[in-house]
Amino acid sequence: MMIRVKYVAAIVLAISACSPPPPPERKPQRAGEPMPVAETAARMAKARVAAVTGDREAMRKEIDGMSKDMLRSMKMPDPSRRIDRERAREAARTVANVRSAVWLDASNLLVMVGSHDARSEATIDAVCLALEPLGDTLAVVVNVQNAAARNGDEAETLSRNCQLAQGDRAFLQPERQVDVLSPKLRAQVRDQQRSQDDDAERRRKAEEAARILERSTREM
């Protein structure tokens, strides 16, 4: 019986070892990186061969590819792949925890989520991935707000361009302040409140020490 159990366990381990690894987590497209040297050189070589052989279609394809790579490196959205706003709103609402989506202007999409945890970079990534089939997401900044916020800090908006790092924007894309208070001003207010709380705590301790000293002096 023991031998049979060991045999079954060995088969299970062998099957597990042969199973393919899970696919890597899909991430949104990225822009603003330097043009890939090897890929650019390969495109140039193909374009030269196409020019020599008279294959205009192949040459145009490689030149267009290099142009698109250059635009992405310069963080310039592709004007030929504009995203339809209404379809984008519908796509954003299919993302988990998203309650609503509305455009603030030509670039900024405001997304309301139902919890503090859903106000995250992961939600921005999910919205951007949902928008990718519709066009060039380099033209889109996703702003996430917590609809169930209980205080000012939880109500603070998390914003990011779909294809760029936090705080970066596409070429000629203005940075819009969605919250009433800017993040810098909100941080200053928090620091002032923290300083006031520290001062109040120091006063409380000083008054308590004075009372103890007064009681001790009377007893003596």
Secondary structure, DSSP 8 states (H G I E B T S, - for coil): -HHHHHHHHHHHHHHHHHS------------SS---HHHHHHHHHHHHHHHHHT-HHHHHHHHHHHHHHHHHHTT---GGG---HHHHHHHHHTSTTEEEEEESSSSEEEEEESSSTTSSHHHHHHHHHHHGGGS-GGG-EEEEEETT--STTTT--EEEETTS-TT---TT------SSS-HHHHHHHHHHHHHHHHHHHHHHHHHHHHHHHHHHHHH-
